[in-house]
């Protein structure tokens, strides 16, 4: 039965998935929208979106009225944005963040006086979008084209040149063009803008294609990165099949193959990949079985030590795995021959197909002792050698720790990782990663000495670089993140926001004064932060933690105004007055002259820290966030009120007295 292997990195890349998700979300929300050009290079996805009410139009003039435009993942020239704005058409930008980064580089360098060279395919929409960010950009797609260009241009040694790459261009083409450019132009800035996901996809495809009998590449025929994958696979595999969907797979195309590899371009959706793989699996299972004669001969076949065999697991006992080899001999794999991982047997179940090597044949008992570990080791040497050559990442389990480093089991082989290459801090215990799965790069392979050396740290650094590019492609001031506190210093906390560290300064932690960041956070704590400042050149990110709605000054000004009375708490006495807390985080000053209406030598004559008193707000300095308070004003107000009441009472008494006198002199009226 043929083995079908799907490449780990196959199908939608980050930028493509983001663009399709944007279009799907607009369709879900019932927003009338259309894509400006095919959103990605895959006719099936474009048709699917059209069926959902998100059709594709070729230019701005074709956008229907009251319809939102979606900028495709490849991006568009600046002139398209200008036209959308001029026509007042609302749009959502689904340009891949990596492509958007190239737009920014090109615009900045062109504005600074640089000549721009783009290495890519001249008519590709991504390249047209990049070129549209400046004027007179030169586009080259091969060594011959850049040689012709450099021969045509003059005074290159005095010109400032900026070179960028199409994200999906082959690395071999890019590196050869850069090499030629550097020889001729002495004042050039090179920006390697090939998407890391593209490079990883191409590397994995080459590695897989070199191991299989047939390689299947899935993708639209207009997709540049799919075409690149086809060429890469053809350079190492004798038979490469290019298909757009499962309908193009035929039994004849894969018959006779012992192993079949599958990869897919960045514009190929998961559902098409699953359909293709499913159809091939069905074809493989339905291929005509062996004849009775072939089965009889198989049952009588002999086995020799070192033979590679394939069988089906029939039973799993506490000490071994029993395997049906399709012959009169029964096969057994002792647990010690399964693998270095003590839990390896847990990975298998009855009915699984397993490949092993013969280590002993007992003709008397009709038993064959098998080893999965030894076969893996034989194949493993080829795998690790290829991983070293291609600089690909491999996965293994840390099985041992010694003074010099750790031992990682990879493809059944023991790979030594020096302590300096574990990626752990200098004083950390290496037992922290014992029994854990890790990813590493193979740095040295010596079959004669049976020595393999690897590096976990190099993979960690690569992952961090990818995370750095991803974060910087999307980050903007005000954006919120869920981060993890990595370390604390006297002046702030460093927070990981997805592989990249930003700093929360101590002044941005709380609206109230704190002495040390440890009063707010501890290492490993998950917190919500937001970006308050960026320095793209120095790769520095300033983060904020305290929320604007919690600003004590805002709460104060919302609750109080000048002439309002507040109950305040005396927090500090000074020779010139007393500081009083109005709200937590907002203090006001009661000047010594405003404490009482009589002369005092010092505030302590009347007040002490901790007293709660009523004070009148006499002034608010918004710019400097200062508040002036007065107890004296309240005292004078009370005295004034008392005086007014007394004066009113005297006037009332006077009126009563006067009224009595007038009554005395009113003549008595008598009847005649």
Rosetta blueprint (number, residue, H / E / L):
1 X L
2 X L
3 X E
4 X E
5 X E
6 X E
7 X L
8 X L
9 X L
10 X L
11 X L
12 X L
13 X L
14 X H
15 X H
16 X H
17 X H
18 X H
19 X H
20 X H
21 X H
22 X H
23 X H
24 X H
25 X H
26 X H
27 X H
28 X H
29 X L
30 X L
31 X L
32 X L
33 X E
34 X E
35 X E
36 X E
37 X L
38 X L
39 X L
40 X L
41 X L
42 X L
43 X H
44 X H
45 X H
46 X H
47 X H
48 X H
49 X H
50 X H
51 X H
52 X L
53 X L
54 X E
55 X E
56 X E
57 X E
58 X L
59 X L
60 X H
61 X H
62 X H
63 X L
64 X L
65 X L
66 X L
67 X L
68 X E
69 X E
70 X E
71 X E
72 X L
73 X L
74 X L
75 X L
76 X L
77 X L
78 X H
79 X H
80 X H
81 X H
82 X H
83 X H
84 X H
85 X H
86 X H
87 X L
88 X L
89 X L
90 X L
91 X E
92 X E
93 X E
94 X L
95 X L
96 X L
97 X H
98 X H
99 X H
100 X H
101 X H
102 X H
103 X H
104 X H
105 X H
106 X H
107 X H
108 X H
109 X H
110 X H
111 X H
112 X L
113 X L
114 X L
115 X E
116 X E
117 X E
118 X E
119 X E
120 X L
121 X L
122 X L
123 X L
124 X L
125 X H
126 X H
127 X H
128 X H
129 X H
130 X H
131 X H
132 X L
133 X L
134 X L
135 X L
136 X L
137 X L
138 X E
139 X E
140 X E
141 X L
142 X L
143 X H
144 X H
145 X H
146 X H
147 X H
148 X H
149 X H
150 X H
151 X H
152 X H
153 X L
154 X L
155 X L
156 X H
157 X H
158 X H
159 X L
160 X L
161 X E
162 X E
163 X E
164 X E
165 X E
166 X L
167 X L
168 X L
169 X L
170 X L
171 X H
172 X H
173 X H
174 X H
175 X H
176 X H
177 X H
178 X H
179 X H
180 X H
181 X H
182 X H
183 X H
184 X H
185 X L
186 X L
187 X L
188 X E
189 X E
190 X E
191 X E
192 X L
193 X L
194 X L
195 X L
196 X H
197 X H
198 X H
199 X H
200 X H
201 X H
202 X H
203 X H
204 X H
205 X H
206 X H
207 X H
208 X H
209 X H
210 X L
211 X L
212 X L
213 X L
214 X E
215 X E
216 X E
217 X E
218 X E
219 X L
220 X L
221 X L
222 X L
223 X L
224 X H
225 X H
226 X H
227 X H
228 X H
229 X H
230 X H
231 X H
232 X H
233 X H
234 X H
235 X L
236 X L
237 X L
238 X L
239 X L
240 X E
241 X E
242 X E
243 X E
244 X L
245 X L
246 X H
247 X H
248 X H
249 X L
250 X L
251 X H
252 X H
253 X H
254 X H
255 X L
256 X L
257 X L
258 X L
259 X E
260 X E
261 X E
262 X E
263 X E
264 X E
265 X L
266 X L
267 X L
268 X L
269 X L
270 X H
271 X H
272 X H
273 X H
274 X H
275 X H
276 X H
277 X H
278 X H
279 X H
280 X H
281 X H
282 X H
283 X H
284 X H
285 X H
286 X H
287 X L
288 X L
289 X L
290 X L
291 X L
292 X H
293 X H
294 X H
295 X H
296 X H
297 X H
298 X H
299 X H
300 X L
301 X L
302 X L
303 X L
304 X L
305 X L
306 X L
307 X L
308 X E
309 X E
310 X E
311 X E
312 X E
313 X E
314 X E
315 X E
316 X E
317 X L
318 X L
319 X L
320 X E
321 X E
322 X E
323 X E
324 X E
325 X L
326 X L
327 X L
328 X L
329 X L
330 X E
331 X E
332 X E
333 X E
334 X E
335 X H
336 X H
337 X H
338 X L
339 X L
340 X L
341 X L
342 X L
343 X L
344 X H
345 X H
346 X H
347 X H
348 X L
349 X L
350 X L
351 X L
352 X L
353 X E
354 X E
355 X E
356 X E
357 X E
358 X E
359 X E
360 X E
361 X E
362 X E
363 X L
364 X L
365 X L
366 X L
367 X E
368 X E
369 X E
370 X E
371 X E
372 X H
373 X H
374 X H
375 X H
376 X H
377 X H
378 X H
379 X H
380 X H
381 X H
382 X H
383 X H
384 X H
385 X H
386 X H
387 X H
388 X H
389 X H
390 X H
391 X L
392 X L
393 X E
394 X E
395 X E
396 X E
397 X E
398 X E
399 X E
400 X E
401 X E
402 X E
403 X L
404 X L
405 X E
406 X E
407 X E
408 X E
409 X E
410 X E
411 X L
412 X L
413 X E
414 X E
415 X E
416 X E
417 X E
418 X E
419 X H
420 X H
421 X H
422 X L
423 X L
424 X L
425 X L
426 X L
427 X L
428 X L
429 X L
430 X H
431 X H
432 X H
433 X H
434 X L
435 X L
436 X L
437 X E
438 X E
439 X E
440 X E
441 X E
442 X E
443 X E
444 X E
445 X E
446 X E
447 X L
448 X L
449 X L
450 X L
451 X E
452 X E
453 X E
454 X E
455 X E
456 X H
457 X H
458 X H
459 X H
460 X H
461 X H
462 X H
463 X H
464 X H
465 X H
466 X H
467 X H
468 X H
469 X H
470 X H
471 X H
472 X H
473 X H
474 X H
475 X L
476 X L
477 X L
478 X L
479 X L
480 X E
481 X E
482 X E
483 X E
484 X E
485 X E
486 X E
487 X E
488 X E
489 X L
490 X L
491 X L
492 X E
493 X E
494 X E
495 X E
496 X E
497 X L
498 X L
499 X L
500 X L
501 X E
502 X E
503 X E
504 X E
505 X E
506 X H
507 X H
508 X H
509 X L
510 X L
511 X L
512 X L
513 X L
514 X L
515 X L
516 X L
517 X H
518 X H
519 X H
520 X L
521 X L
522 X L
523 X L
524 X L
525 X L
526 X E
527 X E
528 X E
529 X E
530 X E
531 X E
532 X E
533 X E
534 X E
535 X E
536 X L
537 X L
538 X L
539 X L
540 X E
541 X E
542 X E
543 X E
544 X E
545 X L
546 X L
547 X L
548 X H
549 X H
550 X H
551 X L
552 X H
553 X H
554 X H
555 X H
556 X H
557 X H
558 X H
559 X H
560 X L
561 X L
562 X L
563 X L
564 X L
565 X E
566 X E
567 X E
568 X E
569 X E
570 X E
571 X E
572 X E
573 X E
574 X E
575 X L
576 X L
577 X E
578 X E
579 X E
580 X E
581 X E
582 X E
583 X E
584 X L
585 X L
586 X E
587 X E
588 X E
589 X E
590 X E
591 X E
592 X H
593 X H
594 X H
595 X L
596 X L
597 X L
598 X L
599 X L
600 X L
601 X L
602 X L
603 X H
604 X H
605 X H
606 X L
607 X L
608 X L
609 X L
610 X L
611 X L
612 X E
613 X E
614 X E
615 X E
616 X E
617 X E
618 X E
619 X E
620 X E
621 X E
622 X L
623 X L
624 X L
625 X L
626 X E
627 X E
628 X E
629 X E
630 X E
631 X L
632 X H
633 X H
634 X H
635 X H
636 X H
637 X H
638 X H
639 X H
640 X H
641 X H
642 X H
643 X H
644 X H
645 X H
646 X H
647 X H
648 X H
649 X H
650 X H
651 X H
652 X H
653 X H
654 X H
655 X H
656 X H
657 X H
658 X H
659 X H
660 X H
661 X H
662 X H
663 X H
664 X H
665 X H
666 X L
667 X L
668 X L
669 X L
670 X L
671 X L
672 X L
